[in-house]
């Protein structure tokens, strides 16, 4: 889900965590340094980490609109990209004789 779409949605879910005083201070300092509220900072960090964790998974969860867009992209005819063809036809640097 894109961040632009998320800003339009009303945020109803809550997430509570227990922290040590040192963890709390670190997060508050980092949020202040980045110019974000604690909520924005923690949400952004958690979403980034979640996306990084799930990026290589083989299971995709998409809503109906996202699935329709994904399917349309997959159904498009392939396009020849001359730059990519040239790159793939060039020998790899490690294959070239020294």
FIKOLZA-1660 file (N, C-alpha, C; in steps of 0.1 Angstrom, whole numbers, plus 5000, padded with zeros to 4 digits):
% residues 98
   i   px   py   pz ch aa at
   1 5008 4988 5000  A  X  N
   1 5000 5000 5000  A  X CA
   1 5009 5012 5000  A  X  C
   2 5006 5022 4991  A  X  N
   2 5014 5033 4990  A  X CA
   2 5012 5043 5002  A  X  C
   3 5022 5051 5005  A  X  N
   3 5021 5060 5016  A  X CA
   3 5010 5071 5013  A  X  C
   4 5009 5075 5000  A  X  N
   4 4999 5085 4996  A  X CA
   4 4985 5079 5000  A  X  C
   5 4983 5067 4997  A  X  N
   5 4970 5060 5000  A  X CA
   5 4967 5060 5015  A  X  C
   6 4978 5057 5022  A  X  N
   6 4977 5056 5037  A  X CA
   6 4973 5069 5043  A  X  C
   7 4977 5080 5038  A  X  N
   7 4974 5093 5044  A  X CA
   7 4960 5097 5042  A  X  C
   8 4953 5091 5032  A  X  N
   8 4939 5094 5030  A  X CA
   8 4930 5085 5040  A  X  C
   9 4935 5073 5043  A  X  N
   9 4927 5064 5052  A  X CA
   9 4928 5069 5066  A  X  C
  10 4917 5068 5073  A  X  N
  10 4916 5071 5087  A  X CA
  10 4923 5060 5095  A  X  C
  11 4931 5064 5104  A  X  N
  11 4939 5054 5112  A  X CA
  11 4931 5051 5124  A  X  C
  12 4927 5038 5125  A  X  N
  12 4919 5033 5136  A  X CA
  12 4927 5023 5145  A  X  C
  13 4937 5016 5139  A  X  N
  13 4944 5006 5147  A  X CA
  13 4954 5012 5156  A  X  C
  14 4957 5006 5167  A  X  N
  14 4967 5010 5177  A  X CA
  14 4977 4999 5179  A  X  C
  15 4989 5003 5182  A  X  N
  15 4999 4993 5185  A  X CA
  15 5006 4998 5198  A  X  C
  16 5007 4990 5208  A  X  N
  16 5013 4994 5221  A  X CA
  16 5026 4985 5223  A  X  C
  17 5036 4991 5227  A  X  N
  17 5049 4984 5230  A  X CA
  17 5054 4988 5244  A  X  C
  18 5061 4979 5250  A  X  N
  18 5068 4982 5263  A  X CA
  18 5083 4985 5260  A  X  C
  19 5088 4995 5266  A  X  N
  19 5102 4999 5263  A  X CA
  19 5109 5001 5276  A  X  C
  20 5122 5000 5275  A  X  N
  20 5131 5004 5287  A  X CA
  20 5132 5019 5286  A  X  C
  21 5136 5026 5296  A  X  N
  21 5138 5040 5296  A  X CA
  21 5148 5044 5285  A  X  C
  22 5159 5036 5284  A  X  N
  22 5169 5039 5273  A  X CA
  22 5163 5038 5259  A  X  C
  23 5155 5028 5257  A  X  N
  23 5149 5026 5244  A  X CA
  23 5140 5038 5241  A  X  C
  24 5132 5041 5251  A  X  N
  24 5123 5053 5249  A  X CA
  24 5130 5065 5246  A  X  C
  25 5141 5068 5253  A  X  N
  25 5149 5080 5251  A  X CA
  25 5155 5080 5237  A  X  C
  26 5160 5069 5233  A  X  N
  26 5166 5068 5219  A  X CA
  26 5156 5071 5209  A  X  C
  27 5144 5065 5210  A  X  N
  27 5134 5067 5200  A  X CA
  27 5129 5081 5200  A  X  C
  28 5128 5087 5211  A  X  N
  28 5123 5101 5212  A  X CA
  28 5134 5110 5206  A  X  C
  29 5147 5108 5209  A  X  N
  29 5157 5116 5203  A  X CA
  29 5158 5115 5188  A  X  C
  30 5157 5103 5183  A  X  N
  30 5157 5100 5169  A  X CA
  30 5145 5107 5162  A  X  C
  31 5133 5106 5168  A  X  N
  31 5122 5112 5162  A  X CA
  31 5123 5128 5161  A  X  C
  32 5128 5133 5172  A  X  N
  32 5130 5148 5173  A  X CA
  32 5141 5152 5162  A  X  C
  33 5151 5144 5161  A  X  N
  33 5162 5148 5152  A  X CA
  33 5157 5147 5137  A  X  C
  34 5148 5138 5134  A  X  N
  34 5143 5136 5121  A  X CA
  34 5131 5146 5118  A  X  C
  35 5127 5153 5128  A  X  N
  35 5116 5163 5127  A  X CA
  35 5102 5156 5126  A  X  C
  36 5101 5144 5131  A  X  N
  36 5088 5137 5131  A  X CA
  36 5083 5135 5145  A  X  C
  37 5070 5133 5146  A  X  N
  37 5064 5129 5158  A  X CA
  37 5069 5115 5162  A  X  C
  38 5067 5111 5174  A  X  N
  38 5071 5098 5178  A  X CA
  38 5063 5088 5170  A  X  C
  39 5050 5090 5169  A  X  N
  39 5041 5081 5162  A  X CA
  39 5046 5080 5147  A  X  C
  40 5049 5091 5140  A  X  N
  40 5053 5090 5126  A  X CA
  40 5066 5083 5125  A  X  C
  41 5076 5086 5134  A  X  N
  41 5089 5080 5134  A  X CA
  41 5088 5064 5136  A  X  C
  42 5081 5060 5146  A  X  N
  42 5079 5046 5149  A  X CA
  42 5072 5039 5138  A  X  C
  43 5061 5045 5133  A  X  N
  43 5053 5039 5122  A  X CA
  43 5062 5037 5109  A  X  C
  44 5069 5048 5106  A  X  N
  44 5078 5047 5094  A  X CA
  44 5088 5036 5095  A  X  C
  45 5095 5036 5107  A  X  N
  45 5105 5026 5109  A  X CA
  45 5100 5012 5109  A  X  C
  46 5088 5010 5115  A  X  N
  46 5082 4997 5116  A  X CA
  46 5077 4992 5102  A  X  C
  47 5072 5001 5094  A  X  N
  47 5067 4998 5081  A  X CA
  47 5079 4994 5072  A  X  C
  48 5090 5002 5073  A  X  N
  48 5102 4999 5065  A  X CA
  48 5107 4985 5068  A  X  C
  49 5108 4983 5081  A  X  N
  49 5113 4969 5086  A  X CA
  49 5104 4958 5081  A  X  C
  50 5091 4960 5082  A  X  N
  50 5081 4950 5078  A  X CA
  50 5082 4947 5063  A  X  C
  51 5083 4958 5055  A  X  N
  51 5085 4956 5040  A  X CA
  51 5098 4949 5037  A  X  C
  52 5108 4953 5044  A  X  N
  52 5121 4946 5041  A  X CA
  52 5121 4931 5045  A  X  C
  53 5114 4928 5055  A  X  N
  53 5112 4914 5060  A  X CA
  53 5104 4906 5050  A  X  C
  54 5094 4912 5044  A  X  N
  54 5085 4905 5035  A  X CA
  54 5088 4906 5021  A  X  C
  55 5098 4913 5017  A  X  N
  55 5101 4916 5003  A  X CA
  55 5104 4903 4995  A  X  C
  56 5110 4893 5001  A  X  N
  56 5114 4881 4993  A  X CA
  56 5104 4870 4995  A  X  C
  57 5093 4872 5001  A  X  N
  57 5083 4862 5003  A  X CA
  57 5076 4859 4990  A  X  C
  58 5071 4847 4989  A  X  N
  58 5064 4843 4976  A  X CA
  58 5049 4845 4977  A  X  C
  59 5044 4848 4989  A  X  N
  59 5030 4851 4991  A  X CA
  59 5027 4866 4991  A  X  C
  60 5018 4870 4982  A  X  N
  60 5015 4884 4981  A  X CA
  60 5001 4887 4985  A  X  C
  61 4999 4896 4994  A  X  N
  61 4986 4900 4998  A  X CA
  61 4982 4913 4992  A  X  C
  62 4972 4913 4983  A  X  N
  62 4968 4925 4976  A  X CA
  62 4953 4927 4977  A  X  C
  63 4949 4939 4978  A  X  N
  63 4934 4941 4978  A  X CA
  63 4930 4940 4963  A  X  C
  64 4917 4941 4961  A  X  N
  64 4912 4939 4947  A  X CA
  64 4917 4948 4937  A  X  C
  65 4918 4961 4941  A  X  N
  65 4924 4971 4931  A  X CA
  65 4938 4968 4928  A  X  C
  66 4946 4965 4938  A  X  N
  66 4961 4963 4936  A  X CA
  66 4962 4950 4928  A  X  C
  67 4954 4940 4930  A  X  N
  67 4955 4927 4922  A  X CA
  67 4951 4930 4908  A  X  C
  68 4941 4938 4905  A  X  N
  68 4938 4942 4891  A  X CA
  68 4949 4949 4884  A  X  C
  69 4956 4958 4891  A  X  N
  69 4967 4965 4885  A  X CA
  69 4979 4956 4883  A  X  C
  70 4981 4947 4892  A  X  N
  70 4992 4937 4891  A  X CA
  70 4989 4928 4879  A  X  C
  71 4977 4923 4878  A  X  N
  71 4974 4914 4867  A  X CA
  71 4975 4921 4854  A  X  C
  72 4971 4933 4853  A  X  N
  72 4971 4941 4841  A  X CA
  72 4986 4942 4836  A  X  C
  73 4995 4945 4846  A  X  N
  73 5009 4946 4842  A  X CA
  73 5014 4933 4837  A  X  C
  74 5011 4922 4844  A  X  N
  74 5016 4909 4839  A  X CA
  74 5010 4905 4826  A  X  C
  75 4998 4910 4823  A  X  N
  75 4992 4906 4810  A  X CA
  75 4996 4915 4798  A  X  C
  76 5004 4925 4801  A  X  N
  76 5008 4934 4790  A  X CA
  76 5018 4926 4781  A  X  C
  77 5019 4929 4768  A  X  N
  77 5029 4922 4760  A  X CA
  77 5043 4927 4764  A  X  C
  78 5052 4918 4763  A  X  N
  78 5066 4921 4766  A  X CA
  78 5071 4932 4756  A  X  C
  79 5080 4941 4761  A  X  N
  79 5086 4951 4753  A  X CA
  79 5101 4948 4752  A  X  C
  80 5106 4950 4740  A  X  N
  80 5121 4949 4738  A  X CA
  80 5127 4962 4743  A  X  C
  81 5137 4961 4752  A  X  N
  81 5144 4972 4756  A  X CA
  81 5158 4971 4751  A  X  C
  82 5162 4979 4740  A  X  N
  82 5175 4978 4734  A  X CA
  82 5187 4980 4744  A  X  C
  83 5185 4989 4754  A  X  N
  83 5196 4990 4764  A  X CA
  83 5198 4978 4772  A  X  C
  84 5187 4971 4775  A  X  N
  84 5188 4959 4783  A  X CA
  84 5194 4948 4775  A  X  C
  85 5190 4947 4762  A  X  N
  85 5195 4937 4753  A  X CA
  85 5210 4938 4751  A  X  C
  86 5215 4951 4750  A  X  N
  86 5229 4954 4748  A  X CA
  86 5236 4950 4761  A  X  C
  87 5231 4953 4772  A  X  N
  87 5237 4950 4785  A  X CA
  87 5239 4935 4787  A  X  C
  88 5228 4928 4783  A  X  N
  88 5229 4913 4785  A  X CA
  88 5238 4906 4775  A  X  C
  89 5240 4913 4763  A  X  N
  89 5249 4907 4753  A  X CA
  89 5264 4910 4755  A  X  C
  90 5266 4920 4763  A  X  N
  90 5280 4924 4766  A  X CA
  90 5286 4913 4776  A  X  C
  91 5299 4910 4774  A  X  N
  91 5305 4901 4784  A  X CA
  91 5306 4907 4798  A  X  C
  92 5305 4899 4808  A  X  N
  92 5306 4904 4821  A  X CA
  92 5320 4908 4824  A  X  C
  93 5323 4918 4832  A  X  N
  93 5337 4922 4835  A  X CA
  93 5346 4911 4840  A  X  C
  94 5340 4902 4847  A  X  N
  94 5348 4891 4853  A  X CA
  94 5351 4880 4842  A  X  C
  95 5344 4880 4831  A  X  N
  95 5346 4871 4820  A  X CA
  95 5356 4876 4810  A  X  C
  96 5359 4889 4810  A  X  N
  96 5368 4894 4800  A  X CA
  96 5383 4890 4804  A  X  C
  97 5391 4887 4794  A  X  N
  97 5405 4884 4796  A  X CA
  97 5412 4896 4801  A  X  C
  98 5421 4893 4810  A  X  N
  98 5429 4904 4816  A  X CA
  98 5442 4906 4807  A  X  C
% end
